[in-house]
Amino acid sequence: MTDSSMNYLFFTNTPAHVHLYKHAVRRLRERGHDVCVLARDYTCTVELLEWYDLPYEVYGGCDTSKGSLLSRLPAHYVRAIRYARRFDPDLIFGMGGYAAHTGAAVRAPTVLLIDSEPASFDHTISTPFARTILTPNTFRKDLGENHYVFPGLKECAYLHPDVYEPDPSVRDRLGLERDEPFVVLRLNAFGSQHDVGERGISGEWRRRIVERLAEDATVLVSDEGGDTDLSALPAEPFDLHPALMHDVLSEASLLVADTQTMVTEAALLGTPAIRSNSFVGDDDMGNFVALENQGLIRNVESPAAILETATDLLARDDLEEEWQRRREQFLADKANLTELVLDVAESRGRVDDLDVLEGYGRTTEPQPASAVGVGSD
């Protein structure tokens, strides 16, 4: 460690958070800083931390059932604050209440990276405690005077072309031929706090969608809740390590999902995606509106519309080439978010002090047009 080294604490409450911060954690450690990840044992979060060999402590866990998290919150907070006091962080990164309140308890500044507009309650209880709030420039809410935006999406931290290169050999792991078309069906458990009261693809529609997709492609099902019976369906479960999912998505012909993050990931990989859940509608999240405007995803409100949309997409001869073109066009002016996280970390979260801002700054508009710039390493 160097004389100028600092202690950084990152909260990873879901698998997506591991991907968001994994490159920044590695890079900060390479620069001589001390880094610890506080993890919630939820679905494959710990599996991913182990896969990427990141230093972590588990502050609690929950399953994918409704209400599983609420009853465990007090114990989670106690353990998170205890770990944080022991680590003595100079700066904390997270996405909501855990990070913000832990920072307040141990008197450490906090940077929140937020991308979900519907989580209004979490914004209310967390943002007043943050030194800096970062959101994509597609985010359609104003979170106050410490709110800054960057050009891109949170998934640009790990799927930007500067940091990710797909591995086509994943087809061998799946037992698929080089040119064999396949579709990933991703089913959400809807067990997270922001999913309360929401719904996705369920019951008979799962069977109908699988049978339709199987007419044109091999179907792989990734079921977060683990309650879909595939024994009588023409589909196979996704049974590779979850760290390989992005390589799988990059090779897929299509993603059909009622979840959020994987739809964005597919778009950034140039894989067509159909998204259907109760979030879809006139008040949808800004990132999904932007991705649909770019032609990368299709947001449909009813499961019935999935069948028609999938039929249209899988019939196209130019599907792969056209979506790669749209992906390149979309990412042309998007930030490598890992670089921004590194800049913010080494400035102790004081974004106004960064030379990389280059005229961009604090957002005061519900639909921000400015963006935080990113420096080179």
N, C-alpha and C positions, 0 to 999 in steps of 0.2 A: 504493500500500500504506500501511496505517496503522501506528502504533507498536506496536500490539497484534497485528499480523498474524502468522500462523503458517504453517508449511509442512506440508501434508498429502499423504501418499502413499497411493494406492489401488491394490490389485492386482486386475486383471480377467483371470482365467485362462480364462473361458468367456463366451459371449455373455450369459448370464444375469447375470453379474457386472457387465457394462456397464449393463444396465438397473437393477440394484440400486442402483448408486451415481451414475448420471448426473445426477439432479436435485440430489443433495447436492454433487457437484462443481461444478455451475453456481452453486448458491447460495453456496457458500463463496468462490468467485472473486468473485461480486458483492459480498460483504462485505469484500473487500480481502485475502483470504488467497491464498497461492501454493499451487497444487495441481498434482500430477503423477500421471498414471495409468501404472502399469507393466503392460503387456499381454503376454499370450501369444497368438501368432498361431495360433489354433485355430478352425477353421470360419470363422464370420463375425464374430469378435470385433473385428478391426481395421476391418472394414467399418462396424460400428456406431459405433465411436469416431469414424471419419471423418464419418459421417452426422450425429452429434450435436455435432461440432466440439469434442471434448474434447482437452485437451493430454495427449499420451501418448508413451511410449517403448516399443518392443518389446524384451523381454529374451530372447525365444526363441520357438520354434514347435514344433508337432507336428501330425501328421495324425490321422485317425480310426482307423487300424489298431491292432490289439492290440500292446501293447508299445512303441508309438512314443514315449511320454513317458519311460519309464524310462531309456533310454539317453542321453537329452538332459538329464536332471536336473542333473548337475554343471555343465555349461555354462550352464544356466539360472540356477543359484544364483550363479555367478561374475558374470554380467552384471547380475542383479538387485541384488546387493550393491554392485557398482560404480556403478550408476545411483543407488542410494539414498545412498551416501556423497557423491556429487556434489551431490545435491539437499538433503541434510541435513534430513530430516523431523523435525518435532516430534511427529508421531503417524502411525501406519501403520494402514490398514484392509485386511482381507483375510478369507479363509475357511479358511486352513490353514497348512501348513508353509512355503510361500514367504514369506508375510507375517510369520509368527512368527519364523522363523530370520533373515530379513533384518533385522527389528527388533532381534533380539539382537546381530547382527553390527555394526550401526551404533549400538547403544545408544539406540534409540528405542522408546517404548512402543507396544504393538500392541493393537488391538481386533479380535477375531475375531467374525464374524457367521456362525454355523453353523446348518444346518437338516437335515443328513442323518445320521441315527443310524448307518447301516451303516459309515460311514467311521471305524471305531474306531482303526485304525493312525494315521491322520492326526491324530485327536484326541489320541492318546497322545504324539505327537512335537511337537505344536504348542501345545496348551493350557498347558503349564507355562511358556511364554515370553510369555503374553498378560497384559496388565494387566486387560483386561475381555473376557469372553466373552458374547455376546448370542445367544439362540436364541428361536424362537417358543415360546409357552407350550404348544404341542402336542408339543414335543420330549421324548422319553421316556427321557432319560439325564441323570445328574448329572455335570457336568463340573468340579466342584470349587468352592472358595470364591469364585472370581471369576466365577461363572456367574450371569447374570441373564436373565430372560425378559420378553418383551413380548407383548401380546395381538395376535395376527395371524400372518401368514406373511411370509417375506422379500419375496415378490412384492407386498406392500402398499406397498413403497417406490415402486412405479411404476404399480400398477394400482388403488390406493385411489381412491375417487371424488373425493377432494380434489386428486389430481394427474393423473388420466387421464380424457379424454373421447373416446370412439370416433369415428372418421370414416367414416360410411357410404358416402362417395364411393369407397371402395376397391373397391366392386362394379364401378364403371366401369373401373377399372384391370384387373380380372379378366375383363371382358367378360361380366358376369353381369347378368341382369335384376333389377329391384328386389325381386321376390318369389321369385326362383329359389332353391330350396333347394340348399345345397351342404354337403359334408362334407369335413373335412380329415383325411387319414391321415398321421400323423407317425411316421416310422420312425427309431429311434435307431441310431447306429453302434456303441455300446457300446465306445468307445475310451478313455474316461476312466479314471483310476485307480480310482475307486469302482465302475466297471462291470466290473472284471476278474472273470471267472467267471460273469457274469450273461448273460441272453439275453432276447430279445423275440420279435417276430413275424417269421418268416422263411419262405423257400421257398414251398411251395405255398399256405400260408395267406395270404400277401400277395395272391395272385391270387384266391383264394376270397372274401376280405374285400372287395376292390375290386369284384368282380362283384356281390356282394350289395348293397353300398352304392349302386352305380350304378343299381339298380332303382328307387331312391327319390329320388336326388339326384345332382347333379354332384359328382364326386370330384376333389379336389386332393391330390396326394401331395407331402409334404415329406420327402425322404429324405436324412438327414444323411450316410450313407455313400455315397450316389450310385450304388448298385449294383442298383437295381430297374429292370428293363426294362419300360417302360410301353407299348412299341410295339404290343403285342397286347392291351392292357387298356383298358377303358372309363374312362380317367382321364387327367388332365392334370398335369404337374409344376407345383409352386408356383414361379413364376419372377419374383416381385416382389422388391424389396429386402427383406432380412430385417427391417428396421426397421418395416415395414408389417404384420408378422405379427399383432400384437395387434389391429389394426383388422380384419384378416381373421377372426381368431378370434371377435371380437365379433359379426360378421355371420353366422358359420357356424351351421348347424342342429345340428351334432354334431362333436366331435373324437374320433377313435379313435387311440390312441397306445400305444407301448411305451416311451415316455420318461417323464420325471418332471416337469420344470419346466412344459412346455406344458400338462400336465393341470391343474396348479394355476392357471396363468394363465387357462385356459378357465373354470374354476370361478369365479374372481374376476370374470370378465366376464359370468357368467350363461349360459354356453354348456355344454350337457351334454357330458360327457366319459366315454369308456370307456378304462380303463387296463389293460393286460395285459402283464406281464413277470415275471421270476423273483423280483422283490422282493415281489410280492403273496403274501400268506399270513398265517399267525397272528402272525408277528413283523414285520409291515409297519411303515412309518414313520408316526409320529403324525399328521403333517399330512394324509396320505391317508386315515387312519382318520376324522379329524375331518370332512374334506370329504365322505366317504361318509355319515357319520352325519347330515350336514346335507342329504343327498339331492342334492348337486351333482355327484358323480362316481360311477361304478360301477367297482370293482376286481374284475377277473375273472382267475382263474389260467390258464385255457386259451384259446388262440385260438378254439376252437370256441364258447366262451361269448360271444365278441364278436358272432358272427352272430345269436344269439338275442337278446342285449341290444339290439343296434342295431335289429333288427326291431321290438322292443317300443317303443323310444324314438321312432323315426321315425313310428310309427303314431299317436302321441299328438297330439290336436288342440290341447292346451294347453301344448305343450312350451316355447315361448318365454316365455309369461307366467308359468308356474309356476317356471321356473328363474330368472327375474329376481326373482321374489318371494323365493325361497330365497337368492339372492345378497344382496339387500338385508338380509335377516334376519341372514345370517352376518356381513356387514361392519358391522353397526350399532354394535358395540362394539370394532372392531378399530382399531389404531393406524395413523396415517399414518407409516410407518417412516422416511421421509425426514426428518421433523421430529425423530425420535429420534436419527438419525445426526448431524444438525446439533448437537443438544444435547450429545451425547457428544463430538463433535469439539471443540467450543469449551470443554469441560471437561477437555480433554487425556485423555479416556478414564477419568476418575475418576468413575464413575457414582454413588458414594455422596455426592458433593458436589452432585448435581443436586437442586434444589428440586422438580422435576417428579415425583420418586419418589412423594411423597404416600403414604407408608406401605408401598409395595412395596419389595422388596429382593432380596437374594441368595437364590438357590434352593438348597435342600439336599435336595430330593426328586427321585427319578428321574422322576416325573411332576409337574412343578411346577404349582402352582395360582396363584402370584403373578405379577404382570406389571409390567414397567417402565412408568411413566406417560410421557406425552409432553406437552411444553410447547408453547405457541403461539409463533409467530415474531413 
